[in-house]
Amino acid sequence: MADATHQSAEQYTIRRQVFRLFGAGFHIYDAQNNVVGFCEQKAFKLREDLRLYRSDAKTDLLMRIAARSIIDFSATYDVFDSQEQRVGSLRRRGGASLFRDSWLVFDAEDQEVAQLKEDSGMLGALRRFTDLGVLIPQKFEMHANDGAPLASLRTHFNPFIYRLGIAIHPAASTFDPNLLLATGVLIAAIEGRQE
């Protein structure tokens, strides 16, 4: 199978706001560098609740991502559209994510439809447990259950601003676009804290 990371250009970039006192904010840009969304992550929440809006005015809610439980190493995050209809969920594979992040992706009927994995266990361990971690950008690949590449996610090396690029592959044309974007937002919010 060809390396999917070189087959598609990045359609979205998620960039963390700088100089935010509490919580986190992320702007989402399209391929032409236009802001197409803003995600707010509130501080001091026992249960993760991410809100994705059309802009940082926060007047037009696009989707919500909410953890099912308060604190859980294998937490499940439900994704709801603007009408509060659940479109799917993502579950972190706790033990499997110790050295190499691994997630399962489920549709609205709780059927597993895809997996998301960090590129390498060795690189994952270097990122987590050594000072070299800031020099090694994080990469993820999302594949459908049949092995078809759906998306590639990668952090861009920048010691000051967290940026995550999302390349959506042609095989994802039948996949829920809200679930793909929610995956990127969740990775930026949850995994981005390791940086």
Biotite code that builds the C-alpha atoms (Angstrom):
import biotite.structure as struc

atoms = struc.array([
    struc.Atom([0.000, 0.000, 0.000], chain_id="A", res_id=1, res_name="MET", atom_name="CA", element="C"),
    struc.Atom([1.383, 3.441, -0.911], chain_id="A", res_id=2, res_name="ALA", atom_name="CA", element="C"),
    struc.Atom([2.143, 5.959, 1.802], chain_id="A", res_id=3, res_name="ASP", atom_name="CA", element="C"),
    struc.Atom([-1.121, 7.855, 2.194], chain_id="A", res_id=4, res_name="ALA", atom_name="CA", element="C"),
    struc.Atom([0.547, 10.933, 3.621], chain_id="A", res_id=5, res_name="THR", atom_name="CA", element="C"),
    struc.Atom([1.825, 11.890, 0.164], chain_id="A", res_id=6, res_name="HIS", atom_name="CA", element="C"),
    struc.Atom([-1.391, 11.234, -1.751], chain_id="A", res_id=7, res_name="GLN", atom_name="CA", element="C"),
    struc.Atom([-3.520, 14.123, -0.474], chain_id="A", res_id=8, res_name="SER", atom_name="CA", element="C"),
    struc.Atom([-2.836, 17.743, 0.351], chain_id="A", res_id=9, res_name="ALA", atom_name="CA", element="C"),
    struc.Atom([-3.952, 18.999, 3.747], chain_id="A", res_id=10, res_name="GLU", atom_name="CA", element="C"),
    struc.Atom([-7.515, 20.304, 3.594], chain_id="A", res_id=11, res_name="GLN", atom_name="CA", element="C"),
    struc.Atom([-7.531, 21.610, 7.172], chain_id="A", res_id=12, res_name="TYR", atom_name="CA", element="C"),
    struc.Atom([-5.079, 23.022, 9.683], chain_id="A", res_id=13, res_name="THR", atom_name="CA", element="C"),
    struc.Atom([-5.939, 23.327, 13.359], chain_id="A", res_id=14, res_name="ILE", atom_name="CA", element="C"),
    struc.Atom([-3.887, 25.936, 15.206], chain_id="A", res_id=15, res_name="ARG", atom_name="CA", element="C"),
    struc.Atom([-3.918, 26.535, 18.959], chain_id="A", res_id=16, res_name="ARG", atom_name="CA", element="C"),
    struc.Atom([-4.364, 30.084, 20.154], chain_id="A", res_id=17, res_name="GLN", atom_name="CA", element="C"),
    struc.Atom([-1.366, 31.590, 21.891], chain_id="A", res_id=18, res_name="VAL", atom_name="CA", element="C"),
    struc.Atom([-1.526, 33.547, 25.178], chain_id="A", res_id=19, res_name="PHE", atom_name="CA", element="C"),
    struc.Atom([-4.795, 32.136, 26.417], chain_id="A", res_id=20, res_name="ARG", atom_name="CA", element="C"),
    struc.Atom([-4.938, 32.256, 30.208], chain_id="A", res_id=21, res_name="LEU", atom_name="CA", element="C"),
    struc.Atom([-7.444, 29.435, 30.895], chain_id="A", res_id=22, res_name="PHE", atom_name="CA", element="C"),
    struc.Atom([-8.529, 26.608, 28.659], chain_id="A", res_id=23, res_name="GLY", atom_name="CA", element="C"),
    struc.Atom([-7.597, 26.397, 25.031], chain_id="A", res_id=24, res_name="ALA", atom_name="CA", element="C"),
    struc.Atom([-8.865, 27.748, 21.757], chain_id="A", res_id=25, res_name="GLY", atom_name="CA", element="C"),
    struc.Atom([-8.220, 26.395, 18.279], chain_id="A", res_id=26, res_name="PHE", atom_name="CA", element="C"),
    struc.Atom([-8.810, 28.036, 14.922], chain_id="A", res_id=27, res_name="HIS", atom_name="CA", element="C"),
    struc.Atom([-9.522, 25.726, 12.003], chain_id="A", res_id=28, res_name="ILE", atom_name="CA", element="C"),
    struc.Atom([-8.327, 26.828, 8.567], chain_id="A", res_id=29, res_name="TYR", atom_name="CA", element="C"),
    struc.Atom([-9.158, 25.419, 5.145], chain_id="A", res_id=30, res_name="ASP", atom_name="CA", element="C"),
    struc.Atom([-6.604, 24.796, 2.396], chain_id="A", res_id=31, res_name="ALA", atom_name="CA", element="C"),
    struc.Atom([-6.815, 28.471, 1.313], chain_id="A", res_id=32, res_name="GLN", atom_name="CA", element="C"),
    struc.Atom([-5.998, 29.604, 4.889], chain_id="A", res_id=33, res_name="ASN", atom_name="CA", element="C"),
    struc.Atom([-9.565, 30.856, 5.567], chain_id="A", res_id=34, res_name="ASN", atom_name="CA", element="C"),
    struc.Atom([-10.927, 30.404, 9.090], chain_id="A", res_id=35, res_name="VAL", atom_name="CA", element="C"),
    struc.Atom([-13.743, 27.844, 8.863], chain_id="A", res_id=36, res_name="VAL", atom_name="CA", element="C"),
    struc.Atom([-14.135, 27.067, 12.550], chain_id="A", res_id=37, res_name="GLY", atom_name="CA", element="C"),
    struc.Atom([-13.193, 27.804, 16.121], chain_id="A", res_id=38, res_name="PHE", atom_name="CA", element="C"),
    struc.Atom([-13.032, 25.263, 18.938], chain_id="A", res_id=39, res_name="CYS", atom_name="CA", element="C"),
    struc.Atom([-13.164, 26.167, 22.589], chain_id="A", res_id=40, res_name="GLU", atom_name="CA", element="C"),
    struc.Atom([-11.828, 23.893, 25.320], chain_id="A", res_id=41, res_name="GLN", atom_name="CA", element="C"),
    struc.Atom([-12.792, 25.136, 28.755], chain_id="A", res_id=42, res_name="LYS", atom_name="CA", element="C"),
    struc.Atom([-10.394, 24.876, 31.673], chain_id="A", res_id=43, res_name="ALA", atom_name="CA", element="C"),
    struc.Atom([-11.121, 23.071, 34.930], chain_id="A", res_id=44, res_name="PHE", atom_name="CA", element="C"),
    struc.Atom([-13.786, 20.770, 33.453], chain_id="A", res_id=45, res_name="LYS", atom_name="CA", element="C"),
    struc.Atom([-13.912, 17.296, 34.983], chain_id="A", res_id=46, res_name="LEU", atom_name="CA", element="C"),
    struc.Atom([-15.617, 15.975, 31.866], chain_id="A", res_id=47, res_name="ARG", atom_name="CA", element="C"),
    struc.Atom([-14.191, 17.125, 28.529], chain_id="A", res_id=48, res_name="GLU", atom_name="CA", element="C"),
    struc.Atom([-16.683, 19.185, 26.501], chain_id="A", res_id=49, res_name="ASP", atom_name="CA", element="C"),
    struc.Atom([-15.390, 20.740, 23.281], chain_id="A", res_id=50, res_name="LEU", atom_name="CA", element="C"),
    struc.Atom([-17.540, 23.130, 21.243], chain_id="A", res_id=51, res_name="ARG", atom_name="CA", element="C"),
    struc.Atom([-16.818, 23.784, 17.578], chain_id="A", res_id=52, res_name="LEU", atom_name="CA", element="C"),
    struc.Atom([-18.265, 27.010, 16.182], chain_id="A", res_id=53, res_name="TYR", atom_name="CA", element="C"),
    struc.Atom([-18.206, 28.585, 12.726], chain_id="A", res_id=54, res_name="ARG", atom_name="CA", element="C"),
    struc.Atom([-16.082, 31.480, 14.110], chain_id="A", res_id=55, res_name="SER", atom_name="CA", element="C"),
    struc.Atom([-14.639, 32.774, 17.375], chain_id="A", res_id=56, res_name="ASP", atom_name="CA", element="C"),
    struc.Atom([-17.804, 34.884, 17.810], chain_id="A", res_id=57, res_name="ALA", atom_name="CA", element="C"),
    struc.Atom([-19.249, 31.549, 19.074], chain_id="A", res_id=58, res_name="LYS", atom_name="CA", element="C"),
    struc.Atom([-22.754, 32.229, 17.745], chain_id="A", res_id=59, res_name="THR", atom_name="CA", element="C"),
    struc.Atom([-23.114, 29.331, 15.283], chain_id="A", res_id=60, res_name="ASP", atom_name="CA", element="C"),
    struc.Atom([-22.432, 25.906, 16.841], chain_id="A", res_id=61, res_name="LEU", atom_name="CA", element="C"),
    struc.Atom([-21.252, 23.305, 14.308], chain_id="A", res_id=62, res_name="LEU", atom_name="CA", element="C"),
    struc.Atom([-20.614, 20.359, 16.595], chain_id="A", res_id=63, res_name="MET", atom_name="CA", element="C"),
    struc.Atom([-19.913, 19.291, 20.151], chain_id="A", res_id=64, res_name="ARG", atom_name="CA", element="C"),
    struc.Atom([-17.524, 16.633, 21.442], chain_id="A", res_id=65, res_name="ILE", atom_name="CA", element="C"),
    struc.Atom([-18.228, 15.347, 24.947], chain_id="A", res_id=66, res_name="ALA", atom_name="CA", element="C"),
    struc.Atom([-16.541, 12.719, 27.109], chain_id="A", res_id=67, res_name="ALA", atom_name="CA", element="C"),
    struc.Atom([-18.832, 10.021, 28.460], chain_id="A", res_id=68, res_name="ARG", atom_name="CA", element="C"),
    struc.Atom([-17.001, 9.762, 31.772], chain_id="A", res_id=69, res_name="SER", atom_name="CA", element="C"),
    struc.Atom([-15.109, 12.090, 34.075], chain_id="A", res_id=70, res_name="ILE", atom_name="CA", element="C"),
    struc.Atom([-11.620, 10.586, 34.081], chain_id="A", res_id=71, res_name="ILE", atom_name="CA", element="C"),
    struc.Atom([-10.840, 7.480, 32.097], chain_id="A", res_id=72, res_name="ASP", atom_name="CA", element="C"),
    struc.Atom([-7.623, 6.303, 30.470], chain_id="A", res_id=73, res_name="PHE", atom_name="CA", element="C"),
    struc.Atom([-9.759, 4.659, 27.769], chain_id="A", res_id=74, res_name="SER", atom_name="CA", element="C"),
    struc.Atom([-12.256, 7.510, 27.496], chain_id="A", res_id=75, res_name="ALA", atom_name="CA", element="C"),
    struc.Atom([-14.987, 7.588, 24.865], chain_id="A", res_id=76, res_name="THR", atom_name="CA", element="C"),
    struc.Atom([-15.872, 10.937, 23.278], chain_id="A", res_id=77, res_name="TYR", atom_name="CA", element="C"),
    struc.Atom([-19.259, 11.336, 21.602], chain_id="A", res_id=78, res_name="ASP", atom_name="CA", element="C"),
    struc.Atom([-19.569, 13.669, 18.599], chain_id="A", res_id=79, res_name="VAL", atom_name="CA", element="C"),
    struc.Atom([-22.844, 15.581, 18.158], chain_id="A", res_id=80, res_name="PHE", atom_name="CA", element="C"),
    struc.Atom([-23.841, 17.740, 15.192], chain_id="A", res_id=81, res_name="ASP", atom_name="CA", element="C"),
    struc.Atom([-25.440, 21.192, 15.485], chain_id="A", res_id=82, res_name="SER", atom_name="CA", element="C"),
    struc.Atom([-28.856, 19.564, 16.071], chain_id="A", res_id=83, res_name="GLN", atom_name="CA", element="C"),
    struc.Atom([-27.466, 17.507, 19.000], chain_id="A", res_id=84, res_name="GLU", atom_name="CA", element="C"),
    struc.Atom([-27.708, 14.303, 16.970], chain_id="A", res_id=85, res_name="GLN", atom_name="CA", element="C"),
    struc.Atom([-24.861, 11.913, 17.734], chain_id="A", res_id=86, res_name="ARG", atom_name="CA", element="C"),
    struc.Atom([-22.863, 11.239, 14.551], chain_id="A", res_id=87, res_name="VAL", atom_name="CA", element="C"),
    struc.Atom([-20.329, 8.904, 16.140], chain_id="A", res_id=88, res_name="GLY", atom_name="CA", element="C"),
    struc.Atom([-17.708, 8.548, 18.817], chain_id="A", res_id=89, res_name="SER", atom_name="CA", element="C"),
    struc.Atom([-13.998, 8.068, 19.358], chain_id="A", res_id=90, res_name="LEU", atom_name="CA", element="C"),
    struc.Atom([-12.488, 5.831, 22.023], chain_id="A", res_id=91, res_name="ARG", atom_name="CA", element="C"),
    struc.Atom([-8.900, 6.002, 23.147], chain_id="A", res_id=92, res_name="ARG", atom_name="CA", element="C"),
    struc.Atom([-7.301, 2.610, 23.519], chain_id="A", res_id=93, res_name="ARG", atom_name="CA", element="C"),
    struc.Atom([-5.839, 3.115, 26.998], chain_id="A", res_id=94, res_name="GLY", atom_name="CA", element="C"),
    struc.Atom([-3.161, 0.456, 27.345], chain_id="A", res_id=95, res_name="GLY", atom_name="CA", element="C"),
    struc.Atom([-2.324, 0.476, 23.646], chain_id="A", res_id=96, res_name="ALA", atom_name="CA", element="C"),
    struc.Atom([-1.798, 4.256, 23.837], chain_id="A", res_id=97, res_name="SER", atom_name="CA", element="C"),
    struc.Atom([0.931, 4.150, 26.466], chain_id="A", res_id=98, res_name="LEU", atom_name="CA", element="C"),
    struc.Atom([3.721, 4.330, 23.877], chain_id="A", res_id=99, res_name="PHE", atom_name="CA", element="C"),
    struc.Atom([1.789, 4.788, 20.651], chain_id="A", res_id=100, res_name="ARG", atom_name="CA", element="C"),
    struc.Atom([-1.536, 6.639, 20.579], chain_id="A", res_id=101, res_name="ASP", atom_name="CA", element="C"),
    struc.Atom([-4.363, 4.517, 19.248], chain_id="A", res_id=102, res_name="SER", atom_name="CA", element="C"),
    struc.Atom([-8.044, 5.361, 18.831], chain_id="A", res_id=103, res_name="TRP", atom_name="CA", element="C"),
    struc.Atom([-11.135, 3.497, 17.645], chain_id="A", res_id=104, res_name="LEU", atom_name="CA", element="C"),
    struc.Atom([-13.774, 5.359, 15.615], chain_id="A", res_id=105, res_name="VAL", atom_name="CA", element="C"),
    struc.Atom([-17.465, 4.415, 15.813], chain_id="A", res_id=106, res_name="PHE", atom_name="CA", element="C"),
    struc.Atom([-20.483, 5.506, 13.782], chain_id="A", res_id=107, res_name="ASP", atom_name="CA", element="C"),
    struc.Atom([-23.807, 6.731, 15.220], chain_id="A", res_id=108, res_name="ALA", atom_name="CA", element="C"),
    struc.Atom([-24.910, 3.108, 15.825], chain_id="A", res_id=109, res_name="GLU", atom_name="CA", element="C"),
    struc.Atom([-21.733, 2.364, 17.859], chain_id="A", res_id=110, res_name="ASP", atom_name="CA", element="C"),
    struc.Atom([-20.295, 0.165, 15.105], chain_id="A", res_id=111, res_name="GLN", atom_name="CA", element="C"),
    struc.Atom([-16.518, 0.399, 14.780], chain_id="A", res_id=112, res_name="GLU", atom_name="CA", element="C"),
    struc.Atom([-15.763, 1.934, 11.378], chain_id="A", res_id=113, res_name="VAL", atom_name="CA", element="C"),
    struc.Atom([-12.114, 3.022, 11.580], chain_id="A", res_id=114, res_name="ALA", atom_name="CA", element="C"),
    struc.Atom([-8.912, 3.130, 13.604], chain_id="A", res_id=115, res_name="GLN", atom_name="CA", element="C"),
    struc.Atom([-6.512, 6.004, 14.166], chain_id="A", res_id=116, res_name="LEU", atom_name="CA", element="C"),
    struc.Atom([-2.906, 5.198, 15.076], chain_id="A", res_id=117, res_name="LYS", atom_name="CA", element="C"),
    struc.Atom([0.236, 7.157, 15.744], chain_id="A", res_id=118, res_name="GLU", atom_name="CA", element="C"),
    struc.Atom([2.972, 6.456, 13.208], chain_id="A", res_id=119, res_name="ASP", atom_name="CA", element="C"),
    struc.Atom([5.422, 4.520, 15.387], chain_id="A", res_id=120, res_name="SER", atom_name="CA", element="C"),
    struc.Atom([5.750, 3.098, 18.888], chain_id="A", res_id=121, res_name="GLY", atom_name="CA", element="C"),
    struc.Atom([9.438, 3.992, 19.029], chain_id="A", res_id=122, res_name="MET", atom_name="CA", element="C"),
    struc.Atom([8.829, 7.583, 17.914], chain_id="A", res_id=123, res_name="LEU", atom_name="CA", element="C"),
    struc.Atom([5.844, 7.796, 20.259], chain_id="A", res_id=124, res_name="GLY", atom_name="CA", element="C"),
    struc.Atom([8.025, 6.764, 23.194], chain_id="A", res_id=125, res_name="ALA", atom_name="CA", element="C"),
    struc.Atom([10.693, 9.314, 22.186], chain_id="A", res_id=126, res_name="LEU", atom_name="CA", element="C"),
    struc.Atom([8.012, 12.026, 22.014], chain_id="A", res_id=127, res_name="ARG", atom_name="CA", element="C"),
    struc.Atom([6.700, 11.193, 25.472], chain_id="A", res_id=128, res_name="ARG", atom_name="CA", element="C"),
    struc.Atom([9.751, 10.275, 27.501], chain_id="A", res_id=129, res_name="PHE", atom_name="CA", element="C"),
    struc.Atom([12.693, 12.298, 26.156], chain_id="A", res_id=130, res_name="THR", atom_name="CA", element="C"),
    struc.Atom([13.535, 15.921, 25.528], chain_id="A", res_id=131, res_name="ASP", atom_name="CA", element="C"),
    struc.Atom([13.702, 15.056, 21.819], chain_id="A", res_id=132, res_name="LEU", atom_name="CA", element="C"),
    struc.Atom([9.898, 14.893, 21.745], chain_id="A", res_id=133, res_name="GLY", atom_name="CA", element="C"),
    struc.Atom([9.518, 18.538, 20.749], chain_id="A", res_id=134, res_name="VAL", atom_name="CA", element="C"),
    struc.Atom([11.702, 17.898, 17.691], chain_id="A", res_id=135, res_name="LEU", atom_name="CA", element="C"),
    struc.Atom([9.655, 14.961, 16.377], chain_id="A", res_id=136, res_name="ILE", atom_name="CA", element="C"),
    struc.Atom([6.290, 15.958, 14.888], chain_id="A", res_id=137, res_name="PRO", atom_name="CA", element="C"),
    struc.Atom([3.436, 13.602, 15.730], chain_id="A", res_id=138, res_name="GLN", atom_name="CA", element="C"),
    struc.Atom([1.761, 11.743, 12.840], chain_id="A", res_id=139, res_name="LYS", atom_name="CA", element="C"),
    struc.Atom([-1.430, 9.708, 12.715], chain_id="A", res_id=140, res_name="PHE", atom_name="CA", element="C"),
    struc.Atom([-3.088, 7.573, 10.058], chain_id="A", res_id=141, res_name="GLU", atom_name="CA", element="C"),
    struc.Atom([-6.810, 6.803, 10.000], chain_id="A", res_id=142, res_name="MET", atom_name="CA", element="C"),
    struc.Atom([-7.901, 3.654, 8.170], chain_id="A", res_id=143, res_name="HIS", atom_name="CA", element="C"),
    struc.Atom([-11.343, 2.170, 7.628], chain_id="A", res_id=144, res_name="ALA", atom_name="CA", element="C"),
    struc.Atom([-11.931, -1.377, 8.812], chain_id="A", res_id=145, res_name="ASN", atom_name="CA", element="C"),
    struc.Atom([-11.241, -2.629, 5.271], chain_id="A", res_id=146, res_name="ASP", atom_name="CA", element="C"),
    struc.Atom([-7.807, -0.958, 5.359], chain_id="A", res_id=147, res_name="GLY", atom_name="CA", element="C"),
    struc.Atom([-8.681, 1.977, 3.086], chain_id="A", res_id=148, res_name="ALA", atom_name="CA", element="C"),
    struc.Atom([-6.779, 5.149, 4.095], chain_id="A", res_id=149, res_name="PRO", atom_name="CA", element="C"),
    struc.Atom([-9.229, 7.822, 5.251], chain_id="A", res_id=150, res_name="LEU", atom_name="CA", element="C"),
    struc.Atom([-7.045, 10.631, 6.613], chain_id="A", res_id=151, res_name="ALA", atom_name="CA", element="C"),
    struc.Atom([-3.543, 11.597, 7.700], chain_id="A", res_id=152, res_name="SER", atom_name="CA", element="C"),
    struc.Atom([-2.951, 13.954, 10.604], chain_id="A", res_id=153, res_name="LEU", atom_name="CA", element="C"),
    struc.Atom([0.401, 15.479, 11.444], chain_id="A", res_id=154, res_name="ARG", atom_name="CA", element="C"),
    struc.Atom([1.729, 18.178, 13.688], chain_id="A", res_id=155, res_name="THR", atom_name="CA", element="C"),
    struc.Atom([3.919, 20.798, 12.076], chain_id="A", res_id=156, res_name="HIS", atom_name="CA", element="C"),
    struc.Atom([7.213, 21.490, 13.783], chain_id="A", res_id=157, res_name="PHE", atom_name="CA", element="C"),
    struc.Atom([6.881, 24.800, 15.607], chain_id="A", res_id=158, res_name="ASN", atom_name="CA", element="C"),
    struc.Atom([8.147, 25.233, 19.185], chain_id="A", res_id=159, res_name="PRO", atom_name="CA", element="C"),
    struc.Atom([5.688, 28.078, 19.875], chain_id="A", res_id=160, res_name="PHE", atom_name="CA", element="C"),
    struc.Atom([2.387, 27.277, 18.155], chain_id="A", res_id=161, res_name="ILE", atom_name="CA", element="C"),
    struc.Atom([0.695, 23.873, 18.017], chain_id="A", res_id=162, res_name="TYR", atom_name="CA", element="C"),
    struc.Atom([-0.485, 23.156, 14.443], chain_id="A", res_id=163, res_name="ARG", atom_name="CA", element="C"),
    struc.Atom([-2.144, 19.975, 13.233], chain_id="A", res_id=164, res_name="LEU", atom_name="CA", element="C"),
    struc.Atom([-2.695, 19.370, 9.517], chain_id="A", res_id=165, res_name="GLY", atom_name="CA", element="C"),
    struc.Atom([-5.451, 17.080, 8.242], chain_id="A", res_id=166, res_name="ILE", atom_name="CA", element="C"),
    struc.Atom([-5.280, 15.456, 4.810], chain_id="A", res_id=167, res_name="ALA", atom_name="CA", element="C"),
    struc.Atom([-8.497, 13.683, 3.835], chain_id="A", res_id=168, res_name="ILE", atom_name="CA", element="C"),
    struc.Atom([-8.021, 10.900, 1.303], chain_id="A", res_id=169, res_name="HIS", atom_name="CA", element="C"),
    struc.Atom([-10.387, 9.968, -1.566], chain_id="A", res_id=170, res_name="PRO", atom_name="CA", element="C"),
    struc.Atom([-11.550, 6.777, 0.220], chain_id="A", res_id=171, res_name="ALA", atom_name="CA", element="C"),
    struc.Atom([-13.168, 9.027, 2.863], chain_id="A", res_id=172, res_name="ALA", atom_name="CA", element="C"),
    struc.Atom([-15.769, 10.344, 0.397], chain_id="A", res_id=173, res_name="SER", atom_name="CA", element="C"),
    struc.Atom([-18.468, 8.189, 2.011], chain_id="A", res_id=174, res_name="THR", atom_name="CA", element="C"),
    struc.Atom([-17.257, 8.858, 5.572], chain_id="A", res_id=175, res_name="PHE", atom_name="CA", element="C"),
    struc.Atom([-19.057, 11.441, 7.744], chain_id="A", res_id=176, res_name="ASP", atom_name="CA", element="C"),
    struc.Atom([-17.060, 14.711, 7.336], chain_id="A", res_id=177, res_name="PRO", atom_name="CA", element="C"),
    struc.Atom([-18.115, 15.841, 10.844], chain_id="A", res_id=178, res_name="ASN", atom_name="CA", element="C"),
    struc.Atom([-16.504, 12.741, 12.304], chain_id="A", res_id=179, res_name="LEU", atom_name="CA", element="C"),
    struc.Atom([-13.279, 13.358, 10.373], chain_id="A", res_id=180, res_name="LEU", atom_name="CA", element="C"),
    struc.Atom([-13.038, 16.966, 11.529], chain_id="A", res_id=181, res_name="LEU", atom_name="CA", element="C"),
    struc.Atom([-13.991, 16.001, 15.094], chain_id="A", res_id=182, res_name="ALA", atom_name="CA", element="C"),
    struc.Atom([-11.121, 13.504, 15.079], chain_id="A", res_id=183, res_name="THR", atom_name="CA", element="C"),
    struc.Atom([-8.658, 16.289, 14.264], chain_id="A", res_id=184, res_name="GLY", atom_name="CA", element="C"),
    struc.Atom([-10.133, 18.607, 16.885], chain_id="A", res_id=185, res_name="VAL", atom_name="CA", element="C"),
    struc.Atom([-9.984, 15.890, 19.535], chain_id="A", res_id=186, res_name="LEU", atom_name="CA", element="C"),
    struc.Atom([-6.384, 15.011, 18.675], chain_id="A", res_id=187, res_name="ILE", atom_name="CA", element="C"),
    struc.Atom([-5.404, 18.692, 18.879], chain_id="A", res_id=188, res_name="ALA", atom_name="CA", element="C"),
    struc.Atom([-7.159, 19.134, 22.223], chain_id="A", res_id=189, res_name="ALA", atom_name="CA", element="C"),
    struc.Atom([-6.231, 15.850, 23.937], chain_id="A", res_id=190, res_name="ILE", atom_name="CA", element="C"),
    struc.Atom([-2.944, 14.735, 22.388], chain_id="A", res_id=191, res_name="GLU", atom_name="CA", element="C"),
    struc.Atom([-1.755, 18.313, 21.890], chain_id="A", res_id=192, res_name="GLY", atom_name="CA", element="C"),
    struc.Atom([-1.441, 18.660, 25.656], chain_id="A", res_id=193, res_name="ARG", atom_name="CA", element="C"),
    struc.Atom([1.531, 16.272, 25.529], chain_id="A", res_id=194, res_name="GLN", atom_name="CA", element="C"),
    struc.Atom([3.564, 18.806, 23.552], chain_id="A", res_id=195, res_name="GLU", atom_name="CA", element="C"),
])
